[in-house]
């Protein structure tokens, strides 16, 4: 169905209030969820349905446990991942602005950080090269196995360019876990070859996949990236990984790099923009209308939806969102 962005935003805000978040926390979470929803990314409003993302009763004050001029470690204190990651991003940018480089890790958050392209894009708009890595509980099998060990382990890289940054945002899994939830909510199957059931048989049933494991994307290459992201968001930041550590301890890592460490910042942006233009002009194969840059499809969809003020949303998702927002 088609609904106004204003109306869907009000529903989401009511749901977040019901889940126990303050106005400030809700504003942070809603900004990230709508970034995903407008882009057609499955890290959007689906997070608010079903069990949703209620505020943890154990949530305390977010604190910095270690800091240098270039780095920091943040204890999320059982807060929502998006809130801790937003603080980590701001710290990384501040350090990069002063020293050329900033790296910040988070641990002890209890939920997803949402579409991590949000953070990479923000850093790129500030003129920095942004890297974001997100950890999560075991849902993905290493290549050659059907046992869930890695998280879906997304990574995002944002590079300054005009008129918009070029942002790669991808899971190292064949699909994100919330893709399973979206499919289940809509009563749909998932693509063949994306997941195993608990007995190691390939399945298109999202429920069976939740009990089994999602595959890595791209075979051994995606599995290799999954290992790297797990190392960055587990051992490097002192968070749980691959079933090791306490349940609910999600880790994340974010980096901001000033291009001025190597070249003139404006020249770098200009040349990346030129690279993007050259890519767009390359010859297309039969049936291909346009060569798309990383993140471009989502940018176009966001611009279209923002201009009309409306968004297409699956009926069951909308109905479940209304339930989540109900008093």
C-alpha angles and dihedrals in degrees: 000000000000118000135170117263088229093058095045089049091054091051091050092048091052091049092051091049089050089051089058105257124145120239090258093050092045091052091054094046094043093051090055095043093050091047087061097039095052090050095051090248116151091227090082136092093333085084089071098058132080108010087354123187106295116182110262114250085219093058112132138167115312108238141187111239098180133013141175130170089270103032148035140184118216125202104210091201094215093306126142111285094235092058094051093043092052089055091046091052092050091050093048091051092048091052092046090049091054102033106016096250138054131180123182130177130196132202137170097047117134105213149038119292090222124229102357091200083079091069096041091049092049092052091047091051087055088057098259133116103245129205124186129180125183129198128203141170120292111288104130129074121223113245110285094022135085095204116108108239111138128054119241081267105198123198130195133192123190123195124189114248140140135293088002133002116260106243127187110198116173143149116230086222125083086250138357119262090242087058086067090050091049091051092047092048092050093045091241135134125241123241119280116262095028103100150014130224120232091275095054096257117136111251141187092196110105091207092054090047091054089055091045128030142285117236124241114253117252097015117257093358094060089042089054091052088048089058092050094049090047090054091049095047099037119030095022095054099031095248132133117281138180091355093310114124133019121329114256096028101127118183132204139180131205133182134187121195127190109220087214087080086077111010142005107292096224092047090051092052091046093051094046087052089051090049090052091051091051091050090051090053097052118119115270129224120241111290094019112117100183142005107235126208121222107287095007096114090054092046091054093047091049092050092049094048093044091051094051094037090224137100135198112238130178111256097234092048091052092049092048091048090054089053091050090051096045117113 
